[in-house]
Amino acid sequence: MTEQRTKENLTKIVSMGMLAALAVAADVFLRIPGIGGFLTYEPKDVILTIGGFIFGPIAGIGMSLLVCLIELVTVSNTGFIGLLMNFLSSAFFVGVSALIYRRKMTLGRAVAGLVAGAFSMLAIMLLWNYIITPVYMHIPREEVLKLFVPLLIPFNLLKAFLNAALTLFLYKGVVTALRKSHLIPERESNDSANKKANTVLIVLVSAVLAVTLTLVLLIFAKVIQI
């Protein structure tokens, strides 16, 4: 039993590694930089979300962190600020999408998860652009707010829903290929471990949101005092 479990875990790690490598390749070769001067589109979240759908939201977030770290030392020129923003973007899109889908793995839940993931990503990116962009670009926060409607909102929505559409288009083919290669089981089920992982994810997301909103409130309080 232990040997079988070890083999299953090793196979899972290999599969996740393959998906992470594909996400890195998508990030390196399919990226479109310089949108609006400082934004970049890359389809890595498509592969990461497929991984989250297969292995669960915690695994999807773990792969997101790994890919973002590799991006930091390869194609990124934005340093640790870029790492933070890229990870938050991917983690919220992948994690929320996978969390909703894995509770009941149907097409409807996949669509609902991707839509929720898109708007979660939009919300967290607007908040953190408000916090970080003035530091990164050395501009007043009032100027960042002016970028919300013409640039940041449409860019993040377009990015999220394009990645969502590509995820739906590619998911079945990727899963079929992995099953035929015996890299994932024929049937997936939600066991107690998955439910515990989902609970941990909800706590982590809530903590990130709490920290984010606290920072925003502190900034607003400072602005009002000024």
C-alpha positions as CSV (number, residue, x, y, z in Angstrom):
1,M,0.0,0.0,0.0
2,T,2.8,2.4,0.9
3,E,4.7,1.5,-2.3
4,Q,1.6,2.1,-4.4
5,R,1.0,5.5,-2.7
6,T,4.6,6.4,-3.3
7,K,4.3,5.6,-6.9
8,E,1.1,7.6,-7.2
9,N,2.8,10.6,-5.6
10,L,5.8,10.3,-7.9
11,T,3.6,10.2,-10.9
12,K,1.7,13.2,-9.7
13,I,4.9,15.2,-9.2
14,V,6.1,14.2,-12.7
15,S,2.8,15.3,-14.2
16,M,2.8,18.6,-12.3
17,G,6.4,19.2,-13.4
18,M,5.5,18.7,-17.0
19,L,2.6,21.1,-16.8
20,A,4.9,23.7,-15.0
21,A,7.4,23.3,-17.8
22,L,4.7,23.9,-20.4
23,A,3.6,27.0,-18.5
24,V,7.2,28.3,-18.5
25,A,7.4,27.7,-22.2
26,A,4.2,29.6,-22.8
27,D,5.5,32.4,-20.6
28,V,8.8,32.6,-22.5
29,F,7.7,32.1,-26.1
30,L,4.1,33.4,-26.2
31,R,4.3,36.5,-24.1
32,I,3.3,40.0,-25.4
33,P,5.1,42.7,-23.4
34,G,4.7,46.4,-23.3
35,I,0.9,46.7,-23.3
36,G,0.1,50.1,-22.0
37,G,3.8,50.6,-21.3
38,F,4.2,48.2,-18.4
39,L,1.7,45.3,-18.7
40,T,2.4,41.9,-20.2
41,Y,0.1,39.2,-21.5
42,E,1.2,35.6,-21.3
43,P,-0.9,32.4,-21.4
44,K,0.8,30.5,-18.6
45,D,-2.4,30.7,-16.5
46,V,-4.1,28.4,-19.1
47,I,-1.7,25.5,-18.3
48,L,-1.6,26.3,-14.6
49,T,-5.4,26.3,-14.4
50,I,-5.6,22.9,-16.2
51,G,-3.2,21.7,-13.5
52,G,-5.4,23.1,-10.8
53,F,-8.4,21.4,-12.3
54,I,-6.6,18.1,-12.4
55,F,-4.7,18.1,-9.1
56,G,-6.6,20.7,-7.0
57,P,-6.2,24.4,-6.1
58,I,-3.3,24.0,-3.7
59,A,-1.3,22.2,-6.4
60,G,-2.3,24.9,-8.9
61,I,-1.0,27.6,-6.6
62,G,2.2,25.7,-6.0
63,M,2.8,25.4,-9.7
64,S,2.1,29.1,-10.1
65,L,4.7,30.0,-7.5
66,L,7.3,27.8,-9.2
67,V,6.6,29.2,-12.6
68,C,6.7,32.8,-11.3
69,L,10.1,32.1,-9.6
70,I,11.5,30.7,-12.9
71,E,10.1,33.8,-14.7
72,L,11.9,36.0,-12.2
73,V,15.3,34.7,-13.1
74,T,14.7,34.3,-16.9
75,V,12.4,36.7,-18.8
76,S,11.2,39.2,-16.2
77,N,12.8,42.6,-15.8
78,T,10.5,43.8,-13.0
79,G,12.3,42.1,-10.1
80,F,10.5,41.1,-6.9
81,I,7.7,43.5,-7.5
82,G,6.9,41.7,-10.7
83,L,7.2,38.4,-9.0
84,L,4.6,39.5,-6.4
85,M,2.2,40.8,-9.0
86,N,2.6,37.8,-11.3
87,F,2.1,35.4,-8.4
88,L,-1.0,37.2,-7.1
89,S,-2.5,37.3,-10.5
90,S,-2.0,33.6,-11.3
91,A,-2.7,32.4,-7.8
92,F,-6.1,34.0,-7.6
93,F,-7.2,33.0,-11.1
94,V,-5.9,29.5,-10.8
95,G,-6.8,28.9,-7.1
96,V,-10.4,30.3,-7.2
97,S,-11.2,28.6,-10.5
98,A,-9.9,25.2,-9.3
99,L,-11.5,25.5,-5.9
100,I,-15.0,25.9,-7.4
101,Y,-14.5,23.3,-10.1
102,R,-13.1,20.6,-7.8
103,R,-16.2,20.7,-5.5
104,K,-18.2,19.3,-8.4
105,M,-16.4,18.5,-11.6
106,T,-18.9,19.5,-14.3
107,L,-18.7,21.8,-17.3
108,G,-21.0,24.3,-15.5
109,R,-18.8,24.4,-12.5
110,A,-15.7,24.8,-14.7
111,V,-17.3,27.9,-16.3
112,A,-18.5,29.2,-13.0
113,G,-15.0,28.7,-11.5
114,L,-13.3,30.5,-14.4
115,V,-15.6,33.4,-14.2
116,A,-15.1,33.7,-10.5
117,G,-11.4,33.3,-11.0
118,A,-11.4,36.1,-13.6
119,F,-13.2,38.6,-11.3
120,S,-11.1,37.6,-8.3
121,M,-7.9,38.2,-10.3
122,L,-9.3,41.6,-11.5
123,A,-10.1,42.7,-7.9
124,I,-6.7,41.7,-6.5
125,M,-4.8,43.2,-9.4
126,L,-6.6,46.5,-9.1
127,L,-6.0,46.7,-5.4
128,W,-2.3,45.8,-5.7
129,N,-1.7,48.1,-8.7
130,Y,-3.1,50.8,-6.5
131,I,-0.6,49.8,-3.7
132,I,2.5,48.9,-5.8
133,T,2.4,50.8,-9.1
134,P,3.2,54.3,-7.5
135,V,6.3,52.8,-5.9
136,Y,7.4,50.9,-9.1
137,M,6.7,53.7,-11.6
138,H,7.3,56.7,-9.3
139,I,4.0,58.3,-10.0
140,P,1.2,59.7,-7.7
141,R,-1.6,57.3,-6.8
142,E,-4.1,59.7,-8.4
143,E,-2.4,58.9,-11.7
144,V,-2.8,55.2,-11.1
145,L,-6.5,55.6,-10.4
146,K,-6.8,57.3,-13.8
147,L,-5.4,54.2,-15.4
148,F,-8.1,51.9,-14.0
149,V,-10.9,52.4,-16.6
150,P,-8.9,53.0,-19.8
151,L,-6.2,50.3,-19.2
152,L,-6.1,48.1,-16.0
153,I,-9.7,47.0,-15.9
154,P,-10.0,46.1,-19.7
155,F,-6.5,44.5,-19.8
156,N,-7.1,42.2,-16.8
157,L,-10.6,41.3,-17.9
158,L,-9.4,40.5,-21.5
159,K,-6.4,38.5,-20.2
160,A,-8.6,36.6,-17.7
161,F,-11.4,35.7,-20.1
162,L,-9.0,34.8,-23.0
163,N,-7.2,32.5,-20.6
164,A,-10.5,31.1,-19.4
165,A,-11.7,30.3,-23.0
166,L,-8.3,28.7,-23.8
167,T,-8.6,26.6,-20.6
168,L,-12.0,25.3,-21.6
169,F,-10.8,24.6,-25.1
170,L,-7.7,22.7,-24.1
171,Y,-8.6,21.0,-20.9
172,K,-10.2,17.8,-22.2
173,G,-7.4,17.2,-24.7
174,V,-4.7,17.6,-22.0
175,V,-6.5,15.4,-19.6
176,T,-7.1,12.7,-22.2
177,A,-3.4,12.7,-23.2
178,L,-2.3,12.5,-19.5
179,R,-4.7,9.6,-18.9
180,K,-3.5,7.7,-21.9
181,S,0.1,8.2,-20.7
182,H,-1.1,6.9,-17.2
183,L,0.1,10.1,-15.6
184,I,-3.3,10.7,-14.0
185,P,-6.0,8.2,-12.9
186,E,-9.0,7.4,-15.1
187,R,-11.3,8.8,-12.5
188,E,-10.8,11.7,-10.1
189,S,-12.6,12.0,-6.8
190,N,-12.8,14.6,-4.0
191,D,-11.5,12.9,-0.9
192,S,-11.1,14.3,2.6
193,A,-7.6,15.5,1.9
194,N,-8.9,17.6,-1.0
195,K,-11.6,19.1,1.3
196,K,-9.0,20.0,3.9
197,A,-6.8,21.5,1.2
198,N,-9.8,23.6,0.0
199,T,-10.3,24.8,3.6
200,V,-6.7,25.8,3.8
201,L,-7.0,27.7,0.5
202,I,-10.0,29.6,1.7
203,V,-8.1,30.7,4.8
204,L,-5.1,31.8,2.7
205,V,-7.2,33.7,0.2
206,S,-9.1,35.4,3.1
207,A,-5.7,36.3,4.7
208,V,-4.3,37.8,1.5
209,L,-7.5,39.9,1.0
210,A,-7.4,41.1,4.6
211,V,-3.8,42.2,4.3
212,T,-4.6,43.8,0.9
213,L,-7.6,45.7,2.2
214,T,-5.7,46.8,5.3
215,L,-2.9,48.3,3.2
216,V,-5.4,50.1,1.0
217,L,-7.2,51.5,4.0
218,L,-3.9,52.7,5.5
219,I,-3.0,54.4,2.2
220,F,-6.4,56.1,2.1
221,A,-6.0,57.2,5.7
222,K,-2.6,58.7,4.9
223,V,-4.1,60.5,1.9
224,I,-6.9,61.9,3.9
225,Q,-4.5,63.2,6.6
226,I,-2.4,64.9,3.9
